[in-house]
Amino acid sequence: MTVNRQIRLAQRPVGLPGPECWQLTEEPVVQPDEGGVLMQTLAISLDPAMRGWMNEGKSYIPPVEIGAVMRAGGIGRVIASKNPAFPEGCLVTGGPGVQDYCLVPADQIKRSGLARIDPRLGSVSQWLNVLGMPGMTGYFGLMDVGQPQAGETLVVSGAAGAVGQTVGQLAKIKGCRVVGIAGGAAKCEWVVKELGFDACIDYKTGSVRDGLKQHCPDGIDIYFDNVGGEILDTVLTRIKRKARIVICGAISQYNNTTAVQGPKNYLSLLVNRARMEGIVVFDYAPRYGEAIAEMAGYLREGRMKSKEDVVRGSVDDFPATLLKLFNGENFGKLVLQLAD
Ligand SMILES: NC(=O)c1ccc[n+]([C@@H]2O[C@H](COP(=O)([O-])OP(=O)(O)OC[C@H]3O[C@@H](n4cnc5c(N)ncnc54)[C@H](OP(=O)(O)O)[C@@H]3O)[C@@H](O)[C@H]2O)c1
């Protein structure tokens, strides 16, 4: 009997999610019914959004229920199939959850977003990064909401992370001047030297205000916000007329035990006739194909790089690995690889 090891949500966190939030369970692996598919999880995507899914309350997606297998995107291999669209051996992207095996019954296939991936376009971890959900977020957030024009100045926070690296590189390809904001010298050096950003401000050791004055002397046309909080407020003081602020995430606020800090300087939007707009990547699912084709082309031509921080381990490593996102230990897209 093959055993499926799973990480379930045991309780809702207050602040950072500690070990008390998780429970390890084991179940026998079940074979698929007509039209269904059984996949082995190869790699799990660890995302800041997971922290939000652990909270009770209304959001763009229902919370993970107490006792349920923790929700996670990932890549798997189909190991048993009663569905000709997903033959045994093919690689798929979907939401396996934090578990070794995932059974997708026939009636869940469409809802689960299960889709085959083409390994010729990128590695498994790249399919969780530039070609996956973070890449789609960066692409549609920038192109649809940011609407970059050649010659404009774009600032992106979380610059060395999964979404940030795509946004900055894509904005360079579209002809923008790009300034990143990231934590630590190594990350700042990497986005400038390896990814070709024009500058990067280390918010952990320097002043974001001074950095923006130095690197964006004429102001900011687009701010792609991954972090919220103080950094968003500071950027608001430097935006240009008709600036676009893409609200993608606010990781600085996700583990707050007090109320979320909203922007104090929002009247800058009025003065500058600017706008701030949120983006939820899943809204763009019908258009992922066009973004994947474009980004795979950039990867092939060497115009775009894709950096992942791959932790090899088992589902037991999930709780501790997730925390790397919130202390900035991850360098690139954080992936937990369970199998080859
Ligand atoms: N709206 C959507 O559909 C959507 C989809 C995907 C992701 N997102 C959001 O996009 C953002 C980036 O996600 P990602 O997957 O690309 O993660 P990531 O950037 O790869 O990893 C998270 C990074 O956030 C930074 N960080 C952590 N705490 C911080 C703080 N207090 N202040 C400033 N920076 C902090 C750290 O980088 P440093 O070392 O630089 O501090 C850390 O490495 C998140 O807010 C996420 O929720 C939104």
The ligand as a Gaussian input file, in Angstrom:
#p B3LYP/6-31G(d) Opt

LIG

0 1
 N       -2.232000      39.569000      -6.358000
 C       -1.863000      38.366000      -6.791000
 O       -2.559000      37.706000      -7.566000
 C       -0.554000      37.833000      -6.307000
 C       -0.013000      36.652000      -6.838000
 C        1.261000      36.245000      -6.392000
 C        1.922000      36.979000      -5.398000
 N        1.333000      38.092000      -4.893000
 C        2.011000      38.911000      -3.887000
 O        3.229000      39.362000      -4.440000
 C        4.175000      39.561000      -3.390000
 C        5.465000      38.805000      -3.735000
 O        5.190000      37.413000      -3.761000
 P        6.328000      36.393000      -4.241000
 O        5.684000      35.091000      -4.406000
 O        7.051000      37.000000      -5.365000
 O        7.263000      36.336000      -2.957000
 P        8.825000      36.605000      -2.908000
 O        9.042000      38.040000      -3.244000
 O        9.523000      35.580000      -3.714000
 O        9.170000      36.334000      -1.385000
 C        8.757000      37.196000      -0.389000
 C        9.783000      38.325000      -0.171000
 O        9.134000      39.402000       0.495000
 C       10.103000      40.182000       1.138000
 N        9.607000      40.591000       2.462000
 C        9.259000      39.810000       3.504000
 N        8.864000      40.548000       4.553000
 C        8.990000      41.854000       4.150000
 C        8.746000      43.101000       4.783000
 N        8.295000      43.167000       6.043000
 N        8.984000      44.233000       4.085000
 C        9.441000      44.188000       2.810000
 N        9.698000      43.025000       2.162000
 C        9.469000      41.885000       2.825000
 C       11.367000      39.323000       1.269000
 O       12.333000      39.860000       0.376000
 P       13.460000      40.888000       0.902000
 O       14.616000      40.052000       1.286000
 O       13.700000      41.740000      -0.303000
 O       12.880000      41.629000       2.060000
 C       10.912000      37.959000       0.781000
 O       11.950000      37.267000       0.127000
 C        3.503000      39.100000      -2.110000
 O        2.965000      40.206000      -1.446000
 C        2.388000      38.197000      -2.608000
 O        1.329000      38.111000      -1.708000
 C        0.122000      38.528000      -5.322000

